[in-house]
Amino acid sequence: MLNPTLPDQAWYSLRRTLPPWRFQETLEELCRLAPQFKIDEVIVKIDTEEFSHGHPSLEWAAAYQEKLFEVRRRLEELGIVYSLNPWITAGHADRGRDDRDRLPGLECMVGDDGSETHHCACFLSPVWREHTRKLWTIYAQTHPHIMWVEDDIRTFNHEPVRFGCFCPRHMKLFSERVGREVSREELVRAILQPGRPHPWRAEYLRMQQEVMIETVAFLAKVTHEVSPETCMGLMSSGPRQHCVEGRDWKRLAEALADHRPLYSRPPMANYCEESMRGFYYSQDSIKLTRHALPEGVIEQTECESVPFTRFSKSVTFTFLEIAVSMAYGSSGVTLNLFDHAGTPMQDEIHYGTMLAEKKPFLNELARVANRPGRYRGVKLLHRDEFSMRKVLPAGASYQDLAEDGFPMMSALESMGIPTTYEESGILALSGQSARMLSDEELREWLTRGVLLDGVAAGILLERGFGAEIGLKRIAPPAVRVQLPWVVSAEEFHNVEFGGAPRKYLTATLPFLSADGRICPLEAAEGAQVISSWVDPDTNRTSPAMIAFENAGGGRVIVHGMEYQSCCGVAFCHPFRREQLQSAIRYLGKGSEAMLFQCDGAYPLAWRRDMADSTVIGCFNLNLDAWPECSFDLGWQGAVPRVRVLTASGNWEDCSGIEMTQSAGRLRITCRNRVEHPFPLVLKLE
């Protein structure tokens, strides 16, 4: 078996459907083009998408198995690894399919609203279990390197079911757990109860958690009984969303791995091109999924295109997806670049040409990013149990249980402030993430540096930490029309935080809809007001952002907005960049990891420290080129040698670089153009 985790390589795993009615033709083309494209592994997708039979019959699978044996043999002759990706586990969505007649007794999912699927199986269904056992035995007999489990291994978004499974079998199991019969309607009311969470919510999520752990253990056992050398792979849908099913990532990963290496496929944002700003989600998905999983899981991101061709996603954008994956430390990418209808890859050969041309650059980027080290930035928080503890408002939906935090991450990253889930001296809390920390954890963080949005600040005030955060009172978040005075703009008037007289930024947040919610606050004695809300006559009505240093030496910034609703296009501005970067400088006391600035907008910048070097870089997520950009780093020691990673995969001395150092900071200014088609990557030694 070839080793797919070479430390000096950007591993390309091509996901390819070979439809049975055009099998030989597509296989011959695959064997001809895969070496040209520098493909390292082919993941054969089984019974896929438009031509999926739902849960394939055993007869169909047995007939296709012979073709899989041929695929494996041909790929091994080429030195390419063979893996397998069954398209259906439970099922993603009905899409007009009904498997109940073909699988008599199949029990399907029932949603929180009573909707029922006709194809998406309940994970507790004995008929589904037995059929899957036989089906996956047929697949495992081909001895794939990895058996990939699709992201339908979840309890949400199984259209028409939105969330959970509330079928009779699940309701019976839950009733046994709580000691009395419970109806679906009664349970859903309890789960969505406003205010303090009903204990049934946590109990239901723990039940789902246990069902899913047992389910993935079943899939691994079926596979390993036939092919003990096969590794398992998990496609996922983002830890924030998986909170709504109570996923315990580490226990689930251990069960699926079954004492073998485990592969992870975190989702990238853009299934079609739309906007480069989708890379804010993508890099966060990589870092957050890695944080949630146990150490040692091998990561290959999902570079997905739907519905394929350059009308869906340009070649340049596809390259940038792969480059983001490598820059943020993934071992490889799974490439879903060609359709499932048997269309020749030759028709869109431009993708393959790019893969071959860019491989030297991507190899070196992957090599340095996979060395031992850590990503630096402002720390964000994730806790698996978030949905169990979130306090809901009246009228909340199941989707409201998802974890807060994405808008805070996106706001910081777009303002040139990298984020991390690793150790840091600064913590950013937004929404109800503040509820996930114990009083002891909060006390420790409040001796360091903490950035709070209005909702998080309100929670800390409620818990008795007002003296530590410089806050007397704060109102619940409200849209502007609900406030007792008109809010026209945020005035940036504190010169230490980028302010100046008559410096205003719209309060129409996050866009013209103006449904962003504001939290009017009253600062405690000793707090500095950084910015204020003003009325149409520019009279200040309430502080918007305050800074405070407490008796323990910790520093806190409170921004009186609900970031979950306020962050967006209108939130972003050069004034906002000055404000937030000044806030991070204040919180870090000059030791913050990195701040990035550009002559333009929408950067994505990173810093990774290793034992003997540091790699920094940036992506321009805007169509305007930057004639200049700069990295402001916390830095100890001598001024380093700086080299740039070229398209050929070599590190070369770079002209146009200027460095200045003072008081533990290093500023690197680059006066070479940075355009969106290619990132800037620098090594500091």
N, C-alpha and C positions, 0 to 999 in steps of 0.2 A: 504494500500500500504506500503510495506517495505521501509525503508529509506536506499538508496544506498550510503549515504555519511557519514557513520560512521567515526568519526575522528581518531579512533585507529585501522584502518583496511586497508590492501592492498586489494582493491576490485577487484575480478576476474570476468570479464564478458566474458563468452565463446560465440564466434560467431559460430553458428552451422547451417548447411543446413540439412534439413530433406526432402529428395526428395520424391515426391508423390508415386513413384513406389517402395519405400522401407520405407514408412513412419512409420508404426507401429513398425517395427523392430528397426529402428534408434531411435525412441522415447523411447521405452522400455530401450534400452541401455543407452540413455541420462539420464533417470530418475534413473537408477541404478548407473551410474558412476559419475554423477555430484556431488552428496554429498561426494563421496570418494575423488574427486579431490579438494574439498573445494571451489566449484564454488558458487558465490554469485548471479549471474545473467546470464541468457541465452538470447543472442540476436539471434533470429531466422532470418536467411538470406533467402530471398525470390527469387526463380527462378534464381538460381545463376550460374555464370561462364559458364562452358562447356555446361550445360543443360538449359541455359537461353533461353527464347523465344524472347528476345529483350524487347519490350514493351508488357507485358503479356496481353492477352485478358481479358475482364471483366468476361467472362464465366470461364476461368481458375482460376482467382482470387477468384471468388465466390465459386468455388468448394474447393479451398485450404483453404478458410476462416474457414470452419468447422474443419479442422485439427488444425488450429491455436487456436481455442477455446479450443480444447482438450489439446494442449500444455500448454496453460496458466493455465488451471485447474490443470493439473498434477504438474506443477512447483510450483504453490501456495501451494499445499499439502505438498511439500517438503521444503517450506520456501525459495524458489528461485524466484527472480524477473524475469518477462517476459518482454522482449523488442523486437523490430522488426526492421529489416534492409532490406528494398527493395533494390535489387541489382541495379536497373536502375532508374535514375531520367531522365536525358536527354539521357544517354548512354555514355559508355566509348570509345568504338570503334566499327566499323561495324562488324568485325570478320565474314564476309560472310553473315551477316543478312541484310535483306531489309524489312522495316516495311511499305513502302509506299503503297503497295497493301492492306495490312490488315488495315491500317489507312488512307483511301483515303483523300487526301488533306494535309497530313503531310508535313510540311516544315522542311527540314534538314539543318544542318550547312554547310556553305560555307567558306573555308579558305582564308587566305590572298593571296595564290597562285592560287585561283580559284578551288581548289579541293573540291569535294562535298561528304558528307556522305549519306548513304541510310538508316541509322538507328538512328544516333545521332540527336536528335531533336533540332531545333532552339527554344530558350526559349520564343520567341515571337509568335510561331506557335499556332493559335487558336485551331487547331485539337489536338495538344499535350496537351494544357491546359485543354481542356474538357475531354480528355481521362484520364489524370492524376488526375483530380478532382474526377472522378468516381472511379478510381483505388484506390487512397489513402483513399477515403471514406470507401471502403471495408476493407482496412487494419486497419483504425482507429477504426472501429467497434469492433475490438478485444481488444481495450483499453490497448495498450502496455504502459509500464512505460516510455520508450523513443522510439520515432520514429527517426531513424537515416537517415540523408541525406548523400548519398555517395559523394565522391569527384569528381563525374562527374558534380557537380554543379559548373562549371567553364567554361571559354571560351578559353581553350587551351587543347591540347593533346586529341582531339576526332578523333583518326585516321580514315581516312587519313587526316583529317583537323589538322593542327598544331596549328594555333593561330587564335583567334577571330572568329566572325561570320560576314561575309560580304555578306549575302544573300540579295535578293531584299528587304525584309521587313526591315532589318537593314540599308541598304543603303538609303531607302526612309526616314527612321527616321532621319538618320544623315543629309541627304540633307535638311530636314525641319529645323534642328537645325542651319545649317550654311546659310540658305537662298538661296541656289541654288543647282541644280542637280549635284551630284558628282558620278563618276564611282568608282568601286572597285580599279582599277589600279591607278587612281589618288589619292585616299585616302591612299593606301598603300605606294605610293611614298612619300606622305607628312609625314606619320607616321615615315618612315625610312629615312627621309631627313638628310643628314650629317650636322654636325655643330649645330647651334642654333635650338632647336626643333620648328617645325612648329606648330602653334596654333591648327591645326586640330588634332594633336596627343592627346593633353590633352582633347579636346572636345570629341573625339571618346572614350577615356578611361572613361571620366565622363559619357558618354552615357551608356557604358557597366556597369559601376558601378551602375547606377540607374536601369537598366534592372535587374541586379542580386539581388539588394535589393528588388525590387518589386516581383521578382520570389520567393525568400525564404519566403516573407510575404504571398504570395499566398499558398505555401505549408503548412505553419503554420496555416493559416486560415482554410484550408480544414480539417486538422487534428483536430483542436480545435472545429470546429462546431459539430463534432461527439464525440470527447473525450477530453473535456476541461482540464482534469487532466494530459494528456500526455505531457511530456517534449520533446523538440526537440533536436536532436544531430547533430553536423556538423563534418564530416570528411573533412580534408583540405589537401593541397598539398605544404604547406610551404609559409610563407609570402613573401620571396624573389621572388618566382615564381609568386605568385598572383599579384605582382606589374604589370605584363604585361597585366592584365585585369582591372587595376585601382581599385582593391578592397578597399573599405572603411570598414575595419574590424569592427569597433565599430557600425556603422550604420547597417551593414549587420547582425551583431549578435543581435542587438536590434530588428530588424525586424523578424528574425527567432525565437527568444525567445518568442515574443508575450506576454510579461509580466509574463513569467514563467521561472523557472530555465533553463539554457542552458548548454548543454554538448558539450565538444570539444574533437575531436579525432585527435591529431597531429600525423603525420606519423613518424615512425622510419625508419632508412635507409635501413636495410638489409632485403629484402624480401626473400633472401636466404643467407646462411652464409657468403661466400666470405671472408671478413676480419673484424676483431674486430675493425679496425679503422673506420668502419661505425658508431660507437658510438659517434664519434665527431659530425657527422651530427645529430644523434638522440637527444643527450642532447641539442644541439643548437635549434633543431626543437621544443622541449618542451618549452624552455625558450623564444624563439622568438615568437611562436604562442601565448603563454600566455601574452607576452608583447603587442601584437597587439590587443588582445581581451579585452573587458571591464572586470573590476574586478568582481569577484564572479562567473565566468564561471567555471563549474566543469569539470575536465580534466581526461580523460581516454585514454592513449596512444594506438596506434595501433601496436600490436605485430603480425606481419603478416608473414606467411610462404608460399612460392610459389616455387615449386608445391607440398609441403608437404612431410612428412616422414623425418627420420633422414638423408637421402641422401641430403635433402634440408637444414636442420638446426638441429644442435645437441641439445640435451636436455640442456647441459651446456650453450650454446649460448643463448638459449631461456630464461633460468634463468637470465642471465646477462642483457638481454633486459628488463626484468621486474624490476630487481634491479636498472638499470639506471633510469627507469621511477619513481620508488619510491624515489631514492636518490635526484632527481631533482624536487620533490614536487608534482608529479601527485597523484590524488586520487585513481586511479586504472588503470587497463589495459584491453583492449579488445583483446581477444586471438583468433586468426584465425589459429588454430593448426591442424585441420583435414580437409580432402578434401571434395569436394561437390558432390562426386560420390556415396555416400552411403557406403563407406568403414567403417567398424566398428572402433570406437575409440580404442577398445581393441587391435587392431593390432599395435597401437603405444601408449600403455598405459604408457610408460615410461615418457611421458610429464605430464600426470596426477599424477603419483607418485611423480614427482619433485614438482608439484604445491602444493601438500599436505605437503611434507617434508619441503619445504622452506617457508611455510606461516608464521610460527612464526617469523623468521628473517625479512621477508618482511613487516609483520604487524608493527613491531616496527620501522623499517626504515621509513615506510609511516607515522607513528604516529608523529615522531619527525620532519619530513620534512614538514608536513602539519600544524605545529604550526605557529603562527604569527612570522614572521622574514623576513630576506632578504638574497639572495645569493650575495656573494662578489666577486669582480674581476675587470678586466679592462673593461670599458664600450664600447660596440659596438652600432652602430646606425642603426635604421630602420625607414623609413618613407614610408607610404602608397603611396605617390605621386612620388616615385622615378622614375618610368618609364615615367612619364609626363615630367620630367626635365632632364633626362639623355641626354648627348650630344653623338651622334653616329658618328663613322667614315664612310667614303665612303664604300659602299658595305656591310653595316651591315644587318643582318637578324633580324627577329622579336624576336628571342631568345636573341639577344644582349640587349634587353630592360630590361631583368631581373636585379634584384638588385645586386650590388656588395657587397662583404663583407665576403662570406663564406671562401675563402682561408686565409684571415687574422685571422678569428676565429680559423680555424683548425691549423694554424701555431702556434698561441699562446698556445692553449690548449695542443698541442703535445709537446711543450717545457716546460710544467709544469706551465703555466700561466693561471689561470681560467679567464673566461670572463662572462659578465653579460649584461643585458639590463636595469638594475636598476641603481640607483645613485652610482657614483664612483668619485674618484678624478683624474682618468686617463681615457682619451678617445683615442681609436684607430680608425683612419680613413684610409680607403683604397679605391682606385678607385674613382668613382664619388660620393661616399657618402658625400664627402666634399661639394658638391653643395647643399645638403639638408639643410645646416645650414645658417642662416642669418648672416650678418656682426656682428650684436649685439651678437648673440650666439657664434660666433667664437672669438670675443674679450674676452668674459667671459671665454671660455675654455682656451684661450691662456694665462690666468693668473694662470692656474693650470698645468696639465701635458697632453701633446698630442703626440701620436705616429702617424707618417704619412708615408705612402709609397710614392713612387716617383710621382704617378699620383695625389694623394691627395695634396702633397706638391706643385706640379705645379699649381693646381687650386687655392691654397691659394696665391701663388706668383702672379698669374694672377689677383687676386682680391685685391692686394695691401698690403698683409700681410708679405712681404719678411723680413721686419725689425723685425717682431715678431717671425719668425721661423728660423732666421740665415742663410738665403739663398739669394745669389745674382742672380743666374740663375739656371735653370734646363732644360735639353733637353727633348723633348717628348720621350716616351718609344720606344725602338728599339731592335730588336734581334741583337746578337753580330756581325753578318756579315754586318750589316748596319752601324756599328760604325766606326769612322776614325782610330781606333787602335784596336789591338787584346786584348781581355779580356780573360785571362786564369783562374783567381781565384780571390777570395776576401781575402785580407790579414787582419787578426785580430791583429793589432799592438798596440792598446791603452790598457795599463795594467789596467787602471781603469774600463775597460769594458771587462775583461777576455782575453785581448790580450797578446801577447808575440812575441819576434822576430821569424820570419819565420813560422808563424802560418797561414796556408792557407786552404781555403775551395773552392772546385770547383765552377766555374761559369757556368758549364754545367747544366742549370736549365730549367725545374724542373727535367729532366731526360735526357737520351741520345738523345732525340729529340732536345734538346737545343733550344726550341722555347720560352723560358722565355725572357721577355723584360726588358731591363736595361735603367735607366734614368741618364745619366751623369750629375753631379751637380757641382756647384761652391759655396763653403761656404762663408758666410760673415765674416767680422772681428769679432773675439770673439767666433766663433764656434769651438768646438773641433771635430777633425776627429777621429772617432771610428775605422773605417775600410776603406780600399781602394781597388780599382780594380788594378790588376797588369797584366803585359804582360808576355810572355813566359820567359823573362829574369828577372822576378820578379821586374821590374821597375813599380813604382806606376804611374798610368795614370789619375786617377780621384778619388775623395772621393766616398765611397760607403754608409757610414752611418756617420751622424754628430749629435752632441748634442749641444744645445744652451739654455742659460738662458737669457730671454729678460728683458727689462727695467721694466716690470710689475711684475717680479718675477716668471713668468711662465717658464716652461721648455718644450722643444720640441726635439724630436728625428725624424730625416728624414732618411729613408732608401731608397736609390736610386734604387729601383726595382718596377716593376708593380707586386704587390702581386697576382693579379688575374692570372697571367701567370707563375710566378716564384715559387710559393709554391708547394712543392711536396717532393718526396723521397730525392732528392739531396739537397734540402733546409735544411732538418733536419739533425742534427749532434750534438754531444756534444759541439763543439765549438759554434754552433748557440744557444744552450741552455744557455751557459755562456753569450753570447753577448746580447740576448734578455732579460734574467733575470736581467743583469746589467743595461740594458736600462730602465726596469721597476722600478728598485730601484732608479735610477737617477730621473725618472719622478715623482715618489711618494715621494721623499725626505725622504725615510725611513718609510713612513706610508702606503705603499701599502698593500693590503688585505692579499695576500698569494702568496708564490712561493713554488713550489713543486719540489723535486729532488729525483731521484731513481738511483739505481745501475743497469741501464738497459735503456730501451727505451719505448716510446709511453705510457705515463701516461694519465689518465683522472682524475683530482682532483677537489674537490669542497670544499667550505666553506659556511656554513649557520649560521648566527648569530640570536639568539633569546634573549628574555629578560633575562633569567637566565642561559643560556648555549650557547655553540657553538658546532656545529657538523662539523667535517671535515672528508674527506675520499678520497679514490682513487681506481680506477680500473686499473689493469695491462692489457693493450691492446696488449700484446706481449706474445709469448709462453715461453720466458725465465722468470724464477722466479727472483724476486728481493730479495737479501739477506738483503737489507737495503734501507730505504727511509726516507725522512725528509720533514717536513712542516715548512716553515719559515713565521711566522704570524706577522702582526702589532698587538700589544697587550698592553693594559693598565690594570694595576691592578696586583694582586698577581699571582704567578704561580698556574695554575689550577690543580684540580684533573682530571686525564685522565682515561677513561674507554673504553673498546672495546666492540662492539656489536658482540655477538657470534652467531653461527648458530642456537642456540635454542631460539634466540630473547631476550636474557638477556644482560645487561650491566655489565661487570666484570672488575676488576682491571687487568691491563695488564703488564706482565713482559717484559723486553726487551725495555722499553720506557726510554728515557733519555731526560731531558729538560734543556735548558739554556736560560736565559733572560738577555737582556741588551738593553738600549737606545730605549725603546718602541718596542722591537722585542722579540718574543718568538720562539725558535727553538725546535721542537719536532722531535727527531730521533727515529725511530722504527727499531729494529734489529730482528724483526720476518719476516720470509719469506712471501712475497705477491706473490701469483700465480694467473694466469688469471682466474681460475674457481670461485674465491670468492673475493669480494672487502674487503678492510680494512676500517672500519668505527669507528671513535673515537668521544667520547663526552667529551667536556671540561667544567667543572663546577667550 
